[in-house]
Amino acid sequence: MMDNVSVITMFTLSGLNGTANYRVTVFALTLLCYFVIWLVNLTIIVTIIVDKSLHEPMYIFLCNLCISGLYGTAGFYPKFLNDLLSPTHVISYTGCLLQGFVLHSAVCADFSILVVMAYDRYVAICQPLVYHSVMTKEKIRMFVFFSWLVPLYLVFMSTITTSLSRLCGSHIPKIYCVNFLVGKLACSASIANIVIPAFNYTFYFLQTIFIVWSYMYLIKTCIFSSVNRSKFMQTCLPHLLCLIVIVVCLMFDLLYMRFGSKQSVSQSVQNFMAIVFLFIPPIINPLIYGFKLTQIRNTVVHFLCGKYKLKFFCGEN
């Protein structure tokens, strides 16, 4: 006898149910936010690509961090903007898995890129004499390649195992899809659905530990040297701030996973916890590097002054 389980083809997203009265305002603010994200990230990316003096490991990794920011937000904002103007908030089964894959892989790519950036700063400050022999063009390409390949592969495997599960529900209490919530709709949890996510979480937890260890060593090395302290404040501090921003924002999303279904938490607070990692890091990270790294700041200011004669940036009255 066949199981009495219907085939799920569409999911309902209930996170926007309470926004009917101020939907237009949210749409305008979200569109402005998405425009700013593209503006600041694209500025950094184009600046690094065009200026050959910025073709160095740290800036190449930064360029990829900005690309990851655009990649991740592209998986959320277009669909979210469309939902704000739509009376129904649904997403296809395939679209849900794709959105979850993009959002998860973008976050994982952020961490992988931050790891290679931490290693780059460790070699630059702790082993400066061998820096150029260690960070060769071939190794930089390899680091960039695996910074993308590993997250895409791990999240792809997690998505595949999720897609093979039989589902007993189609309601997702969020404004976007993630594999974790789709997996909770499964009629029964398979071993693969438990082992693969656990491996992924462990893998990226170890990456976070590596970053923390590298910075403990960097701080120990820099504390007694004024030259190294200057290098740390100029190049490591932005990286450390970006890491803190990403981790804190992800903590909000984890809090949502833990408390988001509680009736005592308002829908607006739930939505804020769900969206914060898609809003703050893609804007703040490029700005931190743009303001802190002198070469990038000077290149952008020089371009704006030389090409567009913008008095505000040129310091003219």
Secondary structure, 3 states (H helix, E strand, C coil): CCCCCCCCCEEEECCCCCCHHHHHHHHHHHHHHHHHHHHHHHHHHHHHHHCHHHCCHHHHHHHHHHHHHHHHHHCCHHHHHHHHCCCCCEEEHHHHHHHHHHHHHHHHHHHHHHHHHHHHHHHHHHCHHHHHHHCCHHHHHHHHHHHHHHHHHHHHHHHHHHHCCCECCCEECCCCCCHHHHHHCECCCCHHHHHHHHHHHHHHHHHHHHHHHHHHHHHHHHCCCHHHHHHHHHHHHHHHHHHHHHHHHHHHHHHHHHHCCCCCCCHHHHHHHHHHHHHHHHHHHHHHHHHHCHHHHHHHHHHHHHHHCCHHHHCCC
